[in-house]
């Protein structure tokens, strides 16, 4: 066993991010689409824009996604390959 909990703490934070169904859905959607903006997510998920923004903020703070400005829009994409690996393990039969 390793007493260096820093690595474990980082993984635990990633797992906490996946502890909400909306965030899993956002991550899986970004994995399939590559990138998209909040309006697209709102249309797909049928939940308020403010709710999506709160989840995106949490994912950004953990370094799971990043936003790229395109005029007035921000397109989000996954920037953490560990989270992609984790989600692929959770959904093994889907591409």
C-alpha positions as CSV (number, residue, x, y, z in Angstrom):
1,X,0.0,0.0,0.0
2,X,1.1,3.5,-0.8
3,X,0.6,6.2,1.9
4,X,0.8,9.0,-0.8
5,X,-2.8,9.9,-0.9
6,X,-2.4,12.6,-3.6
7,X,-2.9,10.2,-6.5
8,X,-5.9,8.6,-4.7
9,X,-7.4,12.0,-4.0
10,X,-7.2,13.0,-7.7
11,X,-8.9,9.8,-8.7
12,X,-11.5,10.1,-6.0
13,X,-12.4,13.6,-7.3
14,X,-12.8,12.3,-10.8
15,X,-15.1,9.6,-9.5
16,X,-17.1,12.2,-7.6
17,X,-17.6,14.1,-10.8
18,X,-19.1,11.0,-12.3
19,X,-21.4,10.6,-9.3
20,X,-24.2,12.6,-11.1
21,X,-26.2,11.3,-14.0
22,X,-26.2,14.6,-15.8
23,X,-22.4,14.9,-15.7
24,X,-22.1,11.3,-17.0
25,X,-24.5,12.2,-19.8
26,X,-22.5,15.3,-20.7
27,X,-19.2,13.4,-20.7
28,X,-20.6,10.6,-22.9
29,X,-22.2,13.1,-25.2
30,X,-18.9,14.9,-25.6
31,X,-17.1,11.6,-26.2
32,X,-19.5,10.8,-29.0
33,X,-19.8,14.3,-30.6
34,X,-16.3,15.6,-29.9
35,X,-17.4,19.1,-28.9
36,X,-20.6,21.1,-28.5
37,X,-22.0,24.2,-26.8
38,X,-24.5,24.7,-24.0
39,X,-27.4,25.3,-26.3
40,X,-26.9,22.0,-28.0
41,X,-26.6,20.2,-24.6
42,X,-29.8,22.0,-23.5
43,X,-31.7,20.8,-26.5
44,X,-30.5,17.2,-26.1
45,X,-30.9,16.9,-22.3
46,X,-34.1,19.1,-22.0
47,X,-32.9,20.7,-18.7
48,X,-32.3,24.3,-17.9
49,X,-29.2,26.1,-19.2
50,X,-28.3,27.2,-15.7
51,X,-28.2,23.6,-14.5
52,X,-26.0,22.5,-17.4
53,X,-23.7,25.5,-16.7
54,X,-23.3,24.4,-13.1
55,X,-22.3,20.9,-14.2
56,X,-19.9,22.2,-16.8
57,X,-18.3,24.4,-14.2
58,X,-17.7,21.4,-12.0
59,X,-16.2,19.4,-14.9
60,X,-14.0,22.3,-15.9
61,X,-12.8,22.9,-12.3
62,X,-11.6,19.3,-12.2
63,X,-9.8,19.5,-15.6
64,X,-12.2,17.0,-17.2
65,X,-13.4,19.4,-20.0
66,X,-12.2,22.6,-21.5
67,X,-14.0,25.3,-23.4
68,X,-13.0,27.0,-26.6
69,X,-14.6,30.3,-27.5
70,X,-16.0,30.6,-31.0
71,X,-17.5,34.1,-31.3
72,X,-20.2,34.3,-28.7
73,X,-20.3,30.5,-28.1
74,X,-18.1,28.3,-26.1
75,X,-17.6,24.8,-27.4
76,X,-16.7,22.2,-24.7
77,X,-14.6,19.1,-25.2
78,X,-13.0,16.5,-23.0
79,X,-9.4,17.1,-22.1
80,X,-8.8,14.3,-19.6
81,X,-8.2,10.8,-21.1
82,X,-8.5,9.1,-17.7
83,X,-12.1,10.1,-17.6
84,X,-12.6,8.7,-21.1
85,X,-11.1,5.4,-19.9
86,X,-13.3,5.3,-16.8
87,X,-16.5,5.9,-18.8
88,X,-15.5,3.3,-21.4
89,X,-15.1,0.8,-18.6
90,X,-18.6,1.7,-17.2
91,X,-20.2,1.3,-20.7
92,X,-18.1,-1.4,-22.4
93,X,-20.5,-2.4,-25.1
94,X,-20.9,1.1,-26.6
95,X,-18.5,3.1,-28.8
